[in-house]
Amino acid sequence: MRYLIAVIFTVLALSAVPAAAQGDATANPYEGRAPVADQNAASRAGGLRNALAQVVERVSGPGSSARAAAVIANAANLVQRYGYE
């Protein structure tokens, strides 16, 4: 199984400082990893949404991804870069 790695920078970056201070100092709060079955467009789109949901939860707090559903649905337009490992 491959993992899609997405680094996401959005307007949410402004709220990251408090969340980042609480977490692991070496971890990038704007990086999410999501398993994907393959590298086709549909798998990538689902992986990007899952990775963005991780980022939103980490940066904005637990439960925040449910309130940001419209943003998460637009994940492909918010990703700076992605790759597979």
C-alpha positions as a Markdown table, in Angstrom:
| # | Residue | x | y | z |
|---|---|---|---|---|
| 1 | Met | 0.0 | 0.0 | 0.0 |
| 2 | Arg | 1.3 | 3.4 | -0.9 |
| 3 | Tyr | 1.0 | 6.5 | 1.3 |
| 4 | Leu | 0.2 | 9.9 | -0.1 |
| 5 | Ile | 2.2 | 12.7 | 1.6 |
| 6 | Ala | 0.7 | 16.1 | 1.3 |
| 7 | Val | 2.0 | 19.4 | 2.6 |
| 8 | Ile | -0.8 | 21.8 | 2.9 |
| 9 | Phe | -0.6 | 25.6 | 3.5 |
| 10 | Thr | -3.9 | 27.5 | 3.8 |
| 11 | Val | -5.4 | 30.4 | 5.6 |
| 12 | Leu | -5.5 | 28.0 | 8.6 |
| 13 | Ala | -1.7 | 28.6 | 9.0 |
| 14 | Leu | -2.5 | 31.6 | 11.1 |
| 15 | Ser | -3.9 | 29.5 | 13.9 |
| 16 | Ala | -1.0 | 27.0 | 13.9 |
| 17 | Val | 1.3 | 28.5 | 16.4 |
| 18 | Pro | -0.6 | 27.4 | 19.6 |
| 19 | Ala | -1.2 | 23.9 | 18.2 |
| 20 | Ala | 2.4 | 23.5 | 17.0 |
| 21 | Ala | 3.8 | 24.5 | 20.4 |
| 22 | Gln | 1.8 | 21.7 | 22.0 |
| 23 | Gly | 3.0 | 19.0 | 19.7 |
| 24 | Asp | 6.3 | 17.5 | 18.6 |
| 25 | Ala | 8.6 | 20.3 | 17.7 |
| 26 | Thr | 10.2 | 18.4 | 14.9 |
| 27 | Ala | 6.8 | 17.4 | 13.2 |
| 28 | Asn | 5.5 | 19.7 | 10.5 |
| 29 | Pro | 1.9 | 20.6 | 11.5 |
| 30 | Tyr | 1.1 | 21.1 | 7.8 |
| 31 | Glu | 2.0 | 17.6 | 6.7 |
| 32 | Gly | -0.5 | 14.8 | 6.5 |
| 33 | Arg | -0.1 | 11.2 | 5.4 |
| 34 | Ala | -2.9 | 9.0 | 4.1 |
| 35 | Pro | -2.9 | 5.5 | 2.6 |
| 36 | Val | -4.0 | 5.1 | -1.0 |
| 37 | Ala | -4.6 | 2.0 | -3.0 |
| 38 | Asp | -2.8 | 3.3 | -6.1 |
| 39 | Gln | -1.8 | 6.5 | -7.8 |
| 40 | Asn | -4.9 | 7.2 | -9.9 |
| 41 | Ala | -6.8 | 10.5 | -9.6 |
| 42 | Ala | -9.6 | 9.2 | -7.5 |
| 43 | Ser | -7.3 | 7.6 | -4.9 |
| 44 | Arg | -5.2 | 10.7 | -4.9 |
| 45 | Ala | -8.2 | 13.0 | -4.3 |
| 46 | Gly | -9.4 | 10.8 | -1.4 |
| 47 | Gly | -5.9 | 10.7 | 0.1 |
| 48 | Leu | -5.6 | 14.5 | -0.2 |
| 49 | Arg | -8.9 | 15.0 | 1.6 |
| 50 | Asn | -7.8 | 12.6 | 4.4 |
| 51 | Ala | -4.4 | 14.3 | 4.7 |
| 52 | Leu | -6.0 | 17.8 | 4.9 |
| 53 | Ala | -8.4 | 16.5 | 7.6 |
| 54 | Gln | -5.4 | 15.4 | 9.6 |
| 55 | Val | -3.8 | 18.9 | 9.2 |
| 56 | Val | -7.0 | 20.7 | 10.2 |
| 57 | Glu | -7.4 | 18.5 | 13.3 |
| 58 | Arg | -3.8 | 19.1 | 14.3 |
| 59 | Val | -3.8 | 22.9 | 13.7 |
| 60 | Ser | -7.3 | 23.8 | 14.8 |
| 61 | Gly | -8.1 | 21.2 | 17.4 |
| 62 | Pro | -10.2 | 18.0 | 17.8 |
| 63 | Gly | -13.5 | 18.0 | 16.0 |
| 64 | Ser | -12.5 | 20.9 | 13.7 |
| 65 | Ser | -12.4 | 18.8 | 10.5 |
| 66 | Ala | -16.2 | 18.3 | 10.8 |
| 67 | Arg | -16.7 | 22.0 | 10.8 |
| 68 | Ala | -14.3 | 22.5 | 7.9 |
| 69 | Ala | -16.0 | 20.0 | 5.5 |
| 70 | Ala | -16.2 | 22.6 | 2.7 |
| 71 | Val | -12.5 | 23.3 | 2.9 |
| 72 | Ile | -11.6 | 19.6 | 3.0 |
| 73 | Ala | -13.7 | 18.9 | 0.0 |
| 74 | Asn | -11.5 | 21.4 | -1.9 |
| 75 | Ala | -8.2 | 19.7 | -0.8 |
| 76 | Ala | -6.8 | 19.3 | -4.2 |
| 77 | Asn | -6.7 | 23.1 | -4.7 |
| 78 | Leu | -5.0 | 23.7 | -1.3 |
| 79 | Val | -2.1 | 21.3 | -1.5 |
| 80 | Gln | 1.3 | 22.8 | -2.2 |
| 81 | Arg | 2.9 | 19.4 | -3.0 |
| 82 | Tyr | 2.4 | 15.7 | -2.7 |
| 83 | Gly | 4.3 | 12.5 | -3.2 |
| 84 | Tyr | 4.1 | 8.8 | -2.8 |
| 85 | Glu | 6.3 | 6.6 | -0.6 |
